[in-house]
Amino acid sequence: MLDTPARRAVGDRRPRTILAAILVLVSLAILLTLGTWQVERLHWKEGLLADIAERRAAEPVSLSEIEHRAAAGEDIEYRRVSLSGTFDHASERHFFATFEGRTGFYVYTPLTLSDARIILVNRGFVPYEMKEPATRAAGEVAGEQTITGYARAKLVGKPSSLVPDNDLAKNIFYWKDLDAMAASAGLSKVIPFFVDADGTVQNPGGWPKGGVTQFDLPNSHLQYAMTWYGLAAALLAVVFGMWWRSRKPAAASGAAGQ
């Protein structure tokens, strides 16, 4: 068999063709894997949202039941709870937040229970200029109070390195560090989770404004899945187009040799 220039050119292209095929297959596998992962995340998020909706619709349970579930390792997030105690307004902590387009704080106030234990309650939102309790004295309710709300789990650490460190000196928290909140207020015997007061709690003077719990979790997994699958389809289209164009010179060469 003669070693013609055409045959040598085909031999030179073969390693590059094999390498290109490998890269295409690896890229396709990655894109399909990412798309499938987003579909799995979509099913998980839909289940989570359905679970949250069910918990929101449930009747409030006692604080002791929430504690029992937490001790058993169950997820207590967004479970409705009813509890009673006396607020220690002098020890309230301020979590920087925005609500309904306004900048301000969520007011976390220690609630002392009948057994002398303490739980931090998010009583609601106050505008930035009302951070100091003296500006909303009417809302500093005295005596035993009964509230309903949602249990919120303790964070294990800062959510992101982009979140600022809490400013304990100024009593401004940028993430809900329960231990730091309790320590900076000199609290002991603190229950290791929070409670968000719900919208049924109407404070005198209107502040803090309860019912600030956010339930609208982002759910863009379907769009992400379609993006990855779409990129996989585009890659296949490009490869097919290149293969189709490469057939034309070969077909023309075969016709000229006849």
C-alpha positions as CSV (number, residue, x, y, z in Angstrom):
1,M,0.0,0.0,0.0
2,L,1.5,3.3,-1.0
3,D,2.1,6.0,1.6
4,T,0.5,8.9,-0.2
5,P,0.2,12.5,1.2
6,A,-3.5,12.0,1.7
7,R,-3.0,8.9,3.8
8,R,-0.3,10.7,5.9
9,A,-2.7,13.6,6.4
10,V,-5.4,11.3,7.7
11,G,-2.9,9.6,10.0
12,D,-1.8,13.0,11.4
13,R,-5.4,14.0,12.1
14,R,-6.3,10.8,13.9
15,P,-4.8,11.6,17.3
16,R,-6.4,15.1,17.3
17,T,-9.7,13.6,16.3
18,I,-9.5,11.1,19.2
19,L,-8.6,13.8,21.7
20,A,-11.4,16.0,20.5
21,A,-13.9,13.1,20.8
22,I,-12.7,12.5,24.4
23,L,-13.1,16.2,25.3
24,V,-16.6,16.3,23.8
25,L,-17.7,13.2,25.7
26,V,-16.3,14.5,29.0
27,S,-17.9,17.9,28.5
28,L,-21.2,16.3,27.6
29,A,-21.1,14.0,30.7
30,I,-20.4,17.1,32.9
31,L,-23.3,19.1,31.4
32,L,-25.7,16.2,31.7
33,T,-24.6,15.5,35.3
34,L,-25.1,19.1,36.3
35,G,-28.6,19.1,34.7
36,T,-29.6,16.0,36.5
37,W,-28.3,17.3,39.8
38,Q,-30.5,20.4,39.3
39,V,-33.5,18.2,38.7
40,E,-32.8,16.3,41.9
41,R,-32.4,19.7,43.7
42,L,-35.8,20.8,42.2
43,H,-37.6,17.8,43.6
44,W,-35.9,18.4,47.0
45,K,-36.8,22.1,47.0
46,E,-40.4,21.3,46.1
47,G,-40.7,18.8,48.9
48,L,-39.2,21.3,51.3
49,L,-41.6,24.1,50.3
50,A,-44.5,21.6,50.7
51,D,-43.3,20.7,54.2
52,I,-43.0,24.4,55.2
53,A,-46.5,25.1,53.9
54,E,-47.8,22.1,56.0
55,R,-46.0,23.4,59.1
56,R,-47.4,26.9,58.7
57,A,-50.9,25.5,58.5
58,A,-50.5,23.4,61.6
59,E,-51.8,24.3,65.1
60,P,-49.1,25.7,67.4
61,V,-47.6,23.2,69.8
62,S,-45.9,23.7,73.2
63,L,-42.4,24.8,73.5
64,S,-41.6,21.5,75.3
65,E,-42.6,19.5,72.2
66,I,-40.3,21.6,70.0
67,E,-37.5,21.0,72.5
68,H,-38.2,17.3,72.5
69,R,-38.1,17.2,68.7
70,A,-34.8,19.2,68.7
71,A,-33.3,16.9,71.2
72,A,-34.2,13.9,69.1
73,G,-32.4,15.5,66.1
74,E,-35.6,16.4,64.2
75,D,-35.8,19.4,62.0
76,I,-37.7,22.1,63.9
77,E,-37.4,24.9,61.4
78,Y,-40.7,26.8,60.8
79,R,-42.7,24.6,63.3
80,R,-45.4,26.6,65.0
81,V,-45.1,27.1,68.7
82,S,-47.0,28.8,71.5
83,L,-45.1,30.0,74.6
84,S,-45.4,32.3,77.6
85,G,-43.0,34.3,79.6
86,T,-41.7,37.8,80.6
87,F,-39.6,39.9,78.2
88,D,-36.3,41.4,79.3
89,H,-36.3,44.5,77.1
90,A,-33.1,45.8,78.5
91,S,-31.2,42.9,77.0
92,E,-32.7,43.0,73.5
93,R,-30.3,42.3,70.6
94,H,-30.5,43.9,67.2
95,F,-30.2,42.0,63.9
96,F,-29.6,44.2,60.9
97,A,-32.3,43.6,58.3
98,T,-34.6,45.0,55.6
99,F,-38.3,44.6,55.6
100,E,-40.9,45.9,53.1
101,G,-38.3,48.1,51.5
102,R,-37.1,49.7,54.8
103,T,-33.7,49.3,56.5
104,G,-33.7,48.6,60.2
105,F,-33.4,45.8,62.7
106,Y,-35.2,42.6,63.9
107,V,-35.5,42.9,67.7
108,Y,-34.4,39.7,69.5
109,T,-35.6,39.9,73.1
110,P,-35.0,37.4,75.8
111,L,-38.2,35.8,77.1
112,T,-37.9,34.4,80.6
113,L,-40.0,31.3,81.1
114,S,-41.6,30.0,84.3
115,D,-38.7,27.7,85.0
116,A,-36.2,30.6,84.7
117,R,-34.8,29.4,81.4
118,I,-34.6,32.0,78.5
119,I,-35.4,31.9,74.8
120,L,-34.5,34.6,72.4
121,V,-37.7,35.8,70.5
122,N,-37.6,37.8,67.3
123,R,-40.4,40.2,68.2
124,G,-40.3,41.8,64.7
125,F,-38.9,44.7,62.7
126,V,-38.2,48.3,63.7
127,P,-36.9,51.0,61.4
128,Y,-33.2,52.1,61.6
129,E,-34.1,55.3,63.5
130,M,-36.0,53.3,66.1
131,K,-33.2,51.0,67.2
132,E,-33.1,52.4,70.7
133,P,-36.0,51.1,72.9
134,A,-36.7,54.7,74.1
135,T,-38.1,55.6,70.7
136,R,-40.8,52.9,71.0
137,A,-41.5,52.7,74.7
138,A,-45.1,51.7,74.1
139,G,-44.0,48.4,72.6
140,E,-41.9,47.4,75.6
141,V,-44.7,45.3,77.0
142,A,-44.5,44.3,80.7
143,G,-45.7,41.3,82.6
144,E,-46.3,37.8,81.3
145,Q,-47.0,37.6,77.6
146,T,-48.2,34.7,75.5
147,I,-47.1,34.6,71.9
148,T,-47.3,32.3,68.9
149,G,-44.6,32.0,66.3
150,Y,-42.2,29.8,64.4
151,A,-39.2,27.8,65.8
152,R,-36.0,28.7,64.0
153,A,-32.9,26.6,64.3
154,K,-29.6,27.8,65.6
155,L,-27.0,28.5,62.9
156,V,-23.8,26.4,63.2
157,G,-21.6,29.3,61.8
158,K,-21.5,32.4,59.7
159,P,-23.5,31.8,56.5
160,S,-20.9,33.3,54.2
161,S,-17.5,34.9,54.3
162,L,-19.1,37.9,52.6
163,V,-21.3,38.5,55.7
164,P,-19.7,41.1,58.0
165,D,-18.7,40.2,61.5
166,N,-21.1,41.0,64.3
167,D,-20.5,44.3,66.1
168,L,-21.0,43.3,69.7
169,A,-20.0,46.8,71.0
170,K,-22.7,48.5,69.0
171,N,-25.2,45.6,69.5
172,I,-25.6,45.1,65.8
173,F,-25.7,41.5,64.5
174,Y,-25.3,40.7,60.8
175,W,-25.8,37.0,61.3
176,K,-27.8,35.2,64.0
177,D,-25.1,33.9,66.3
178,L,-27.2,32.7,69.2
179,D,-24.3,32.1,71.5
180,A,-22.9,35.6,70.9
181,M,-26.3,37.2,71.4
182,A,-26.7,35.4,74.7
183,A,-23.2,36.1,75.9
184,S,-23.2,39.7,75.0
185,A,-26.4,40.2,76.9
186,G,-25.1,38.2,79.9
187,L,-27.7,35.5,79.6
188,S,-27.5,32.0,81.0
189,K,-29.7,28.9,80.7
190,V,-30.6,29.9,77.1
191,I,-32.6,27.4,75.0
192,P,-30.6,26.6,71.8
193,F,-33.0,27.9,69.2
194,F,-34.9,31.0,68.4
195,V,-38.6,31.8,68.0
196,D,-40.0,34.3,65.4
197,A,-43.2,36.0,66.6
198,D,-45.9,35.7,64.0
199,G,-48.2,38.3,62.6
200,T,-50.9,37.7,65.2
201,V,-48.7,39.5,67.8
202,Q,-49.7,43.2,67.7
203,N,-47.4,45.3,69.9
204,P,-48.7,48.6,71.3
205,G,-47.5,51.5,69.2
206,G,-47.0,49.2,66.3
207,W,-43.4,48.4,67.0
208,P,-41.7,46.0,66.7
209,K,-43.8,44.8,63.8
210,G,-44.2,41.0,64.0
211,G,-44.6,38.5,61.3
212,V,-41.3,39.0,59.6
213,T,-40.4,35.4,58.9
214,Q,-39.4,34.8,55.3
215,F,-40.9,31.7,53.7
216,D,-40.3,32.4,50.0
217,L,-37.2,30.3,49.4
218,P,-35.7,30.8,45.9
219,N,-36.4,27.9,43.6
220,S,-34.6,28.4,40.2
221,H,-33.5,24.8,39.8
222,L,-35.7,24.1,36.8
223,Q,-34.1,27.1,34.9
224,Y,-30.7,25.9,35.9
225,A,-31.5,22.3,34.7
226,M,-32.8,23.6,31.4
227,T,-29.6,25.7,31.0
228,W,-27.3,22.7,31.5
229,Y,-29.4,20.5,29.3
230,G,-29.5,23.2,26.7
231,L,-25.8,23.6,26.7
232,A,-25.5,19.8,26.2
233,A,-27.8,20.0,23.2
234,A,-25.9,22.9,21.8
235,L,-22.7,21.0,22.1
236,L,-24.2,18.0,20.3
237,A,-25.5,20.3,17.5
238,V,-22.0,21.9,17.1
239,V,-20.3,18.5,16.9
240,F,-22.9,17.2,14.4
241,G,-22.4,20.3,12.3
242,M,-18.7,19.9,12.2
243,W,-19.0,16.2,11.3
244,W,-21.4,17.0,8.5
245,R,-19.1,19.6,7.0
246,S,-16.2,17.2,7.2
247,R,-18.0,14.7,5.1
248,K,-18.4,17.0,2.1
249,P,-14.6,17.2,1.2
250,A,-14.4,13.4,1.6
251,A,-17.5,12.9,-0.6
252,A,-16.1,15.3,-3.2
253,S,-12.7,13.5,-3.3
254,G,-14.4,10.2,-3.8
255,A,-16.4,11.5,-6.7
256,A,-13.3,13.0,-8.4
257,G,-11.4,9.7,-8.2
258,Q,-14.1,7.9,-10.2
